[in-house]
Amino acid sequence: MSLLKTIVPNSTEAPRESKPGPERFISGDPSFKSWPQDVARDDMIHTGVWEATPGLTHSVKGETFEFCHILQGVVEITPDGGEPVTYKAGDSFVMKPGFIGTWRTVETVRKIYVTVN
């Protein structure tokens, strides 16, 4: 097992496709694609690429820590009780455990993610 992993932002592998569950859906017609690329530490750490089409969903991190690096597109994230923050290609951010808010995909977004559960 190599301890070095290259993340492929434009994988030729077939993605996992999904839609938000009814508890997460707010508006629009968002759909998701993901290309998981690595799992480590007994399934605690996941790394890959994720894509979403425009729409608005609830974002609830629970006990999950997530680092995101936006490769393309635009999103607006609004913490409950807070002001919206816009991220676009080239931006990076972290959503810490306990984060609750909304995720609005303004333009189809693709991101590299690292989650720690």
N, C-alpha and C positions, 0 to 999 in steps of 0.2 A: 504494500500500500504506500503510495506516494504521499508525502506531507506537503506537496505543492500542487495546487489545483488552479488551472486556467479556466476562467468563466467565459463561455462562448456566447456573446450577445445576440448573434443571429444564427442560432442552431438550425440545422437541417432536419433534426428529429421532429416527429409529430408532437405537438403540444398537448397537454391536458387542457380540455376546454370546459368551462363552467359558467354559471350565472349566479348572481347573489341570491342567497336564500331569502325567504319572505321577511325574516327578522332583520335583514340587513338592507334590503331594497328600499329606496325612497322615491326616485324618479328617473326618467330616461329609459334607455334600453341597454344597460351596461352588460358586457360579456367579458370573460376573462380567459386568457391563455397563460399557461405556465410551462416552463422548461426546467424542472428540477435538475440540478447538476451535481450536488454533493450533499451527503449526510455524514455527520460526525458525532463523536461523543455519545454513543448509544442513542441515536435519534434525537439528541438535544439541539443540534445545530444544523440548519438547512440553508443551502445556498442555491441560487438559480436566477432565472430571468422570468419576469411576469409582465403581462400586457393587459390593458383594459381599454375598452371603448367608452365614449362619453356617457355619463350618467352620474347619479348621486346615490351614495350608500352610507350606511352607518359604519364607522370604523371603531372596533372594540378590540384592544390588544390583550386584555386579560393579564395573564402572567408572561406574555411574550414580549421580548425585546426585539425590535426590528430596525436594521440599518437599510436605507434605500439610497441608490444612486440612479438618478433619472437619465436615461439614454436618449429618449425622444419624447415629445409631447409636453402637455401642461396639466398640472393638477392643482387643486385648491383644497387645502386641509384646514378644517376649522375645529379646534378643540372645544368641547362643551364649555360654554361661558366665556370663550375667548374670541379673538379676532382671526379671520381667515389669513392663511399664509399660502402664497403661490410658489410652486416649484416648477422648474422647466429643465430642459436638457442641460446637463452639466452640473446640476445642483445635487447635493446630498443632504440627508437628514436622518434623524433617529426618532422613532416612536417608542417610548419607554413603557414598561409594564404599567398597566392601569390607565393608559391613554383611552379616552372615549371622545368621539367627535364625529365629523362627517368627512368623507373623501369625495370630492367632485372631480371627475375626469373631464377636463375642458376640451382637450385634444387628445386623441388616442395616445396613451402613454405606455412606454416600455421602460422597465427598471431592472437593475440588478438588486437582489435582496439577500440579506443574511438575517435569519431569525434564530433566536436563542430561546428555548423553552425551559 
